[in-house]
Amino acid sequence: MPKPILVAVVEDDRFFRDSMRRLMRARGYRVEAFPSAADFLASPHLSETACLIADVQMPAMTGPELYRHLIASGHQIPTILVTAYADDRVRARALKDGVVCYLRKPVDAKLLLGCLDAALQSWESAEDDS
């Protein structure tokens, strides 16, 4: 039996991180949640992550910085960014850089799940190409 798809959540707010973990598990996904980008980057789950959901505003390394770091290091992980502080310039750059979605908190679950479906389709296409 194949392992369930892994969704990683990188979020410094424990409440939101736990909320995302519960939502992803309820949808049948494996979930690993991290309080910082550094914790995610140091984890053994990096290479098996099918989708990353990351906060935009985090100490040390922001969500967009994490995404760019992953791309630069050869990890093409479909990414959804979430933020409580919408900034049109940050959003435009993130989307231009290739993030799947850029959502504002509080996140609409239906919209998030649509973004997750798009991210996982992107991941499956990349897996098929490799």
The 8 nearest C-alpha neighbors of each residue, nearest first, counted from 0:
[[1, 2, 3, 4, 29, 27, 28, 5],
 [2, 0, 3, 4, 5, 29, 28, 47],
 [1, 3, 4, 0, 29, 5, 28, 47],
 [4, 2, 29, 28, 5, 1, 27, 0],
 [3, 5, 28, 29, 2, 49, 6, 48],
 [6, 4, 29, 48, 49, 30, 28, 3],
 [5, 7, 50, 30, 48, 49, 51, 29],
 [8, 6, 51, 31, 32, 30, 52, 48],
 [7, 9, 32, 52, 53, 51, 33, 10],
 [10, 8, 53, 33, 34, 35, 32, 52],
 [9, 11, 34, 54, 16, 12, 53, 8],
 [10, 12, 34, 35, 13, 57, 9, 16],
 [13, 11, 10, 15, 14, 16, 34, 17],
 [12, 14, 16, 15, 17, 11, 10, 34],
 [15, 13, 17, 16, 12, 18, 19, 11],
 [14, 16, 18, 17, 12, 13, 19, 10],
 [17, 15, 13, 19, 18, 10, 14, 12],
 [18, 16, 20, 14, 15, 19, 13, 21],
 [17, 19, 15, 21, 20, 16, 14, 22],
 [20, 18, 22, 16, 21, 17, 23, 15],
 [19, 21, 17, 23, 18, 22, 30, 24],
 [22, 20, 24, 18, 19, 23, 25, 17],
 [21, 23, 19, 25, 24, 20, 18, 26],
 [24, 22, 26, 20, 25, 28, 21, 19],
 [23, 25, 27, 28, 21, 26, 22, 20],
 [24, 26, 22, 23, 27, 21, 28, 20],
 [25, 27, 23, 24, 28, 22, 21, 112],
 [28, 26, 24, 25, 23, 29, 3, 4],
 [29, 27, 24, 4, 23, 3, 26, 5],
 [28, 30, 5, 3, 4, 6, 24, 27],
 [31, 29, 6, 5, 7, 20, 28, 32],
 [30, 32, 7, 8, 6, 33, 29, 5],
 [31, 33, 8, 7, 9, 30, 16, 20],
 [32, 34, 9, 35, 39, 38, 8, 10],
 [33, 35, 11, 10, 9, 38, 32, 36],
 [36, 34, 38, 37, 33, 9, 11, 10],
 [35, 37, 39, 38, 40, 60, 9, 65],
 [38, 36, 40, 35, 39, 41, 60, 59],
 [39, 37, 41, 35, 36, 40, 33, 42],
 [38, 40, 36, 42, 37, 41, 33, 35],
 [39, 41, 37, 38, 42, 36, 45, 43],
 [42, 40, 38, 39, 37, 43, 45, 44],
 [43, 41, 39, 44, 40, 45, 38, 37],
 [42, 44, 45, 41, 46, 40, 39, 47],
 [45, 43, 42, 47, 46, 48, 39, 31],
 [44, 46, 48, 47, 43, 42, 40, 39],
 [45, 47, 44, 48, 74, 43, 49, 76],
 [46, 48, 44, 45, 49, 5, 4, 43],
 [49, 47, 5, 45, 50, 46, 6, 44],
 [48, 50, 5, 6, 122, 76, 47, 4],
 [51, 49, 6, 77, 48, 78, 76, 118],
 [50, 52, 78, 7, 6, 8, 79, 53],
 [51, 53, 79, 8, 78, 80, 7, 9],
 [54, 52, 9, 80, 62, 8, 10, 51],
 [53, 55, 81, 10, 62, 80, 56, 82],
 [54, 56, 62, 82, 61, 81, 80, 63],
 [57, 55, 61, 54, 62, 82, 58, 84],
 [58, 56, 61, 60, 11, 55, 59, 54],
 [57, 59, 60, 61, 56, 35, 11, 36],
 [58, 60, 57, 61, 36, 35, 37, 56],
 [61, 59, 58, 64, 57, 36, 65, 62],
 [62, 60, 57, 64, 56, 55, 63, 65],
 [61, 63, 55, 65, 54, 64, 53, 66],
 [64, 62, 66, 65, 61, 67, 55, 93],
 [65, 63, 61, 67, 66, 62, 60, 68],
 [66, 64, 62, 68, 63, 67, 61, 69],
 [65, 67, 63, 69, 64, 68, 62, 70],
 [68, 66, 70, 64, 69, 65, 71, 63],
 [69, 67, 65, 71, 66, 70, 64, 72],
 [70, 68, 74, 66, 72, 67, 71, 65],
 [69, 71, 67, 73, 74, 72, 68, 75],
 [72, 70, 68, 69, 73, 67, 74, 66],
 [73, 71, 69, 70, 74, 68, 67, 75],
 [74, 72, 70, 71, 75, 69, 68, 76],
 [75, 73, 69, 70, 76, 72, 46, 71],
 [74, 76, 70, 73, 77, 69, 122, 125],
 [75, 77, 74, 50, 78, 49, 51, 48],
 [78, 76, 50, 118, 51, 99, 122, 75],
 [79, 77, 51, 98, 99, 50, 52, 76],
 [78, 80, 52, 100, 99, 101, 98, 51],
 [79, 81, 101, 53, 54, 52, 55, 102],
 [82, 80, 102, 54, 103, 101, 55, 53],
 [83, 81, 103, 55, 84, 104, 54, 85],
 [82, 84, 104, 103, 85, 81, 105, 56],
 [85, 83, 82, 86, 103, 56, 104, 55],
 [84, 86, 83, 82, 103, 87, 90, 89],
 [85, 87, 89, 88, 90, 84, 91, 82],
 [86, 88, 90, 89, 91, 85, 92, 93],
 [89, 87, 91, 90, 86, 92, 93, 85],
 [90, 88, 92, 86, 91, 87, 93, 85],
 [89, 91, 87, 93, 88, 92, 86, 94],
 [90, 92, 88, 94, 93, 89, 87, 95],
 [91, 93, 95, 89, 94, 90, 96, 88],
 [94, 92, 96, 90, 95, 91, 98, 89],
 [93, 95, 97, 98, 91, 96, 92, 90],
 [96, 94, 92, 97, 93, 91, 98, 90],
 [97, 95, 93, 94, 92, 98, 67, 91],
 [98, 96, 94, 95, 99, 93, 78, 77],
 [99, 97, 94, 78, 100, 93, 79, 96],
 [98, 100, 79, 78, 118, 97, 77, 114],
 [101, 99, 79, 98, 114, 102, 80, 94],
 [100, 102, 80, 81, 79, 90, 103, 99],
 [103, 101, 81, 80, 100, 82, 106, 104],
 [102, 104, 82, 81, 83, 106, 105, 85],
 [105, 103, 106, 83, 82, 81, 102, 107],
 [104, 106, 103, 107, 83, 82, 102, 81],
 [105, 107, 104, 103, 108, 102, 111, 81],
 [106, 108, 110, 109, 111, 105, 104, 103],
 [109, 107, 111, 110, 106, 112, 22, 113],
 [110, 108, 112, 111, 107, 113, 106, 114],
 [109, 111, 113, 107, 108, 112, 114, 106],
 [112, 110, 108, 114, 113, 109, 115, 107],
 [111, 113, 115, 109, 114, 110, 108, 116],
 [114, 112, 110, 116, 115, 111, 109, 117],
 [115, 113, 111, 117, 112, 116, 100, 118],
 [114, 116, 112, 118, 113, 117, 119, 111],
 [115, 117, 113, 119, 114, 118, 112, 120],
 [118, 116, 114, 120, 115, 119, 121, 113],
 [119, 117, 115, 121, 77, 116, 120, 99],
 [118, 120, 122, 116, 121, 117, 123, 115],
 [121, 119, 123, 117, 122, 118, 124, 116],
 [120, 122, 118, 124, 119, 123, 117, 125],
 [123, 121, 119, 125, 120, 124, 49, 126],
 [122, 124, 126, 120, 125, 121, 119, 127],
 [125, 123, 127, 121, 122, 126, 120, 128],
 [124, 126, 128, 122, 123, 127, 121, 129],
 [127, 125, 123, 129, 128, 124, 122, 121],
 [126, 128, 124, 125, 129, 123, 122, 121],
 [129, 127, 125, 126, 124, 123, 122, 121],
 [128, 126, 127, 125, 124, 123, 122, 75]]
